[in-house]
Amino acid sequence: MNWLRAILICDRDPLFREALRNFLLAAGYSQVEVAATIRVALTMLRRNVYGHILIGGSRTFVRERRLAAVARRRQPQARILFLASGDDRPAMKSDPFECVIKEQAFSILLALM
């Protein structure tokens, strides 16, 4: 597996998660794995190395921030991006991680990666 092109998507929304996975596969990323829960994402982080980790969040982003911190410790080379809805963006202003608005993800994500 070429870890630079490997992507992990962790998001609870199955439609968004699978649409994003298919979008990235169509863009040429050959290894795009998905996790519906943080627990599954943590297991995947133990087994594989990723170049990008995309974390979808809830309003408070507490658990998602913990996942990002663990991912940063385990895989410091990975680029971590939060996926937040436009309404949740104010909660993300103080985060050290980059944030992509879900409603704009399909138009700007490839340029960021």
C-alpha positions in Angstrom: 0.0 0.0 0.0 1.3 3.4 -0.9 0.6 5.2 2.4 0.8 8.7 0.8 -2.3 7.9 -1.3 -4.1 5.9 1.4 -7.0 7.7 3.0 -9.2 7.0 6.0 -12.6 8.6 6.2 -14.4 8.5 9.6 -17.9 9.8 9.4 -21.2 8.7 10.8 -23.3 9.7 7.8 -23.3 6.7 5.5 -24.4 8.6 2.4 -21.8 11.3 2.8 -19.1 8.7 3.8 -19.7 6.5 0.7 -20.1 9.4 -1.7 -16.8 10.8 -0.5 -15.2 7.4 -0.8 -16.5 7.0 -4.4 -15.4 10.5 -5.2 -11.8 9.9 -4.0 -11.6 6.6 -5.8 -12.8 8.2 -9.0 -10.1 10.9 -8.5 -7.4 8.2 -8.6 -6.9 7.4 -4.9 -6.6 3.6 -4.9 -6.9 3.0 -1.1 -9.8 4.7 0.5 -11.1 3.1 3.7 -14.1 4.1 5.7 -15.1 3.8 9.3 -18.6 4.6 10.7 -17.4 5.0 14.3 -14.4 6.3 16.1 -13.7 2.9 17.6 -13.4 1.3 14.2 -11.2 4.2 13.0 -8.9 3.6 16.0 -8.6 -0.1 15.0 -7.8 0.8 11.4 -5.1 3.3 12.6 -3.4 0.5 14.5 -3.3 -1.7 11.3 -2.6 0.7 8.5 -0.7 3.8 7.7 -2.5 6.7 6.0 -1.4 9.8 4.2 -4.8 11.5 4.9 -7.3 11.1 7.7 -10.7 12.8 7.2 -12.8 13.0 10.3 -16.5 14.0 10.2 -17.8 15.5 13.3 -20.7 16.4 15.5 -21.5 19.8 17.0 -19.0 19.6 19.9 -16.3 17.6 18.1 -15.0 16.3 21.5 -14.6 12.6 20.5 -13.4 13.6 17.0 -10.7 15.8 18.5 -9.6 12.8 20.6 -9.4 10.7 17.5 -7.4 13.4 15.8 -5.0 13.6 18.7 -4.5 9.8 18.7 -4.0 9.8 15.0 -1.4 12.6 15.2 0.5 10.6 17.8 0.4 7.3 15.9 0.8 8.7 12.4 2.5 12.1 12.6 3.1 12.0 8.8 -0.7 12.0 8.0 -2.6 15.1 7.1 -5.7 15.3 9.3 -8.7 17.2 8.1 -12.0 17.7 9.9 -15.2 17.5 7.9 -17.8 19.8 9.4 -21.2 21.1 8.3 -21.4 24.9 7.7 -23.4 25.3 10.9 -20.6 23.7 13.0 -17.8 25.8 11.6 -17.7 28.3 14.5 -17.0 25.4 16.9 -13.9 24.6 14.9 -12.1 28.0 14.9 -9.7 27.2 17.7 -8.7 23.8 16.4 -5.1 23.2 15.2 -6.5 20.9 12.5 -7.7 22.0 9.1 -11.4 22.0 8.5 -13.4 21.4 5.3 -17.0 22.4 5.1 -18.9 19.2 4.1 -21.1 21.2 1.7 -18.0 22.3 -0.1 -16.0 19.1 0.2 -16.5 17.8 -3.3 -15.4 21.1 -4.8 -12.3 21.9 -2.7 -11.0 18.7 -1.1 -8.8 17.5 -4.0 -7.0 20.8 -4.1 -6.3 20.6 -0.4 -5.0 17.1 -0.7 
